């Protein structure tokens, strides 16, 4: 219902809430052990931890300069009186699940983005409240009543602005950005507040005389695109307060697979490589056609005696990339126990699928953006021929070398 609403226009009528728990892990620990209240609590590892990293710290610890992702050793230097705790992820997950239940009482469209953060599309639900402030307060109150924890809430016409509002209001904050207030909020901000603008990009922008969002807005879109490529376009849209990404509740579990039974058993490892490359390319094509990323890759192998083994591995990041699917499946194949004979069937599968987000550059490092582009191009060609005639470089080589009988004239993309 909201998939295409708001396309491009910050004032197209959507109302998005972003909810972010304050110092979540540390706050849960303090709730469980009230004697820690008001103390610099640092969750991530014991103080003698050599490899530990700060997962979350209380606001009291932040005053000493302790930050998330900092090595525990450094945190000990900055804040020797800190209380250092091992994380209890199981507990945090339970609390997080209960908070999501609370959020679902405000809207059916809830998209968790991490254990302590979620977006809600409340466009249809705002009518139950006399104002957006009242809605935001109700969310905070409901969370606190259920879990005795504080959350910060941002409410705005899109995800980017809602998260910005949360960030600016933290901790225990509430900020509502009406469409008419977008420019007043956005224009004076330093460019660092725009997603995707890290220290390096910020330095580059400063060299171009761009310090604040207003400076981005003052440049023509083409000027930014020429200098920063596609990110320049994204930057321009952000500076305009535009973010078309819809709130997407998690999809029910789905999977995709491609398998093939061979007339003659496959024996040579390089033949296996070639077959797996084809199957992975097919799975990748279907993932992208249906708009999914896979987090788990599955290999299926059937021996001449019909013994069938499946192996799966979960990737660090979800992917729809042919080369990664292939390499993962091939690595799984190499780990199969040695058995006599070849294979009568091979299959590659994709599980734990998640929907593509709107492809904005700040979510995709440049390399994957380029790869995705190549994949789309290859898909366009293969869809026309309705079979795999073009593979990506690496895979194509594997396929071409092993199957000289097939037409590969179009390859090269
Ligand atoms: Mg948080």
Boltz pocket constraint, residues with backbone or C-beta under 6 A from the ligand:
constraints:
  - pocket:
      binder: B
      contacts: [[A, 20], [A, 21], [A, 22], [A, 23], [A, 24], [A, 116], [A, 117]]
      max_distance: 6.0
